[in-house]
Amino acid sequence: MPDQIDPYKILQVDSEAEDEVIQAAYRRLARKYHPDLATTPEAANRMAAINAAWELIGEPAKRVAYDRKHAVLKTAPVSTPGSASTGGGSAEAAGRGGSTAGGGAASSSSAGARSPSGGPPPPGTVSRDWTSGRSTQGSGYEESMHSADGFGAAGPPPGRPSGTVLNFGRYAGWSLGEVARMDLEYIEWLDRAPIGRNYRQEIDEILRKSGRRKSAEAAETDRRGLFRRR
């Protein structure tokens, strides 16, 4: 009988309860179902179960042994009635299926990963042009994806070149004179940028001719006139 009962359920306590809680529960139930207080046959059977439960978990050492034993039983695999039969499809049969020719769950899953011919699965197909704009030969780009070599975003120069030809930026392939006729603000930006230091003299002449930059004497004259007006 002790192996077939749940002492925690009989004593109406949780399996995580403290030892003092179990002891108090036993005393409360013993006073309720003791033969001297309750003379019915049902009470006598209940008291016998209470005593059996106390024998299992009443003392700390016995409780630890009981919990350890039942923890192992809970983790042990449970066999079903069809596990011993050959056609029951049990876990044991499924474990042996990988080595049989008939093919259990393991063999069927491994067969699904193979190609119909029985060899390894074919590699995934990837487009040769998976990178946007990437050429299929070498490391260049498709001609339709960028301007011709030597030209920036502005395209080919308009003609009548004058001055140094730029080899960078949106006006790559244009001369400074052509850029000045089309985009004088770019010349002013180039004058302020470090990359335009090599062209500082030409840029200065272009800005003076266009009236965007005054000579030192004219600037000083304007400065003196400004103070006179003030």
Residue pairs with C-beta under 8 A, 6 or more apart in sequence:
1 52
2 52
2 55
2 56
5 49
5 52
5 53
5 56
7 52
7 53
7 54
7 56
7 57
7 66
8 14
8 15
8 17
8 53
8 57
10 49
10 50
10 52
10 53
11 22
11 25
11 26
11 29
11 50
11 53
11 54
11 57
12 25
12 29
13 21
13 22
13 25
15 67
17 25
19 60
19 63
22 57
22 58
22 63
23 58
26 50
26 53
26 54
26 58
29 46
29 50
30 47
30 50
31 37
32 38
33 43
33 44
33 46
33 47
33 50
34 47
35 43
35 44
35 47
38 44
38 47
55 62
56 62
56 63
56 66
57 63
57 66
77 91
80 88
80 90
82 88
82 89
82 90
83 90
83 91
83 92
84 90
86 93
93 104
94 104
94 105
94 106
95 104
95 106
96 104
97 103
97 104
97 105
97 106
97 107
98 104
98 106
98 107
98 110
100 107
103 111
113 121
114 120
114 121
115 121
115 122
128 136
129 136
133 141
133 142
133 145
133 146
134 141
134 142
135 141
135 142
147 153
147 155
148 156
150 172
150 173
151 172
151 173
152 168
152 169
152 170
152 171
152 172
152 173
152 174
153 170
154 170
154 171
154 174
154 182
156 173
157 173
157 174
157 175
157 178
158 178
158 181
158 182
159 178
160 177
160 178
161 174
161 175
161 177
161 178
162 175
162 176
162 177
162 178
163 175
163 176
163 177
163 199
163 202
163 206
164 175
164 176
164 199
164 202
165 173
165 174
165 175
166 172
166 173
166 174
166 175
166 176
166 179
167 173
168 195
170 186
171 178
171 179
171 183
171 186
176 187
176 199
176 202
176 203
176 206
177 206
179 186
179 187
180 187
180 206
180 210
184 206
184 210
184 212
187 203
187 206
187 207
188 207
188 212
189 196
190 196
190 199
190 203
191 200
191 203
191 204
191 207
196 203
204 213
207 213
208 214
208 215
214 222
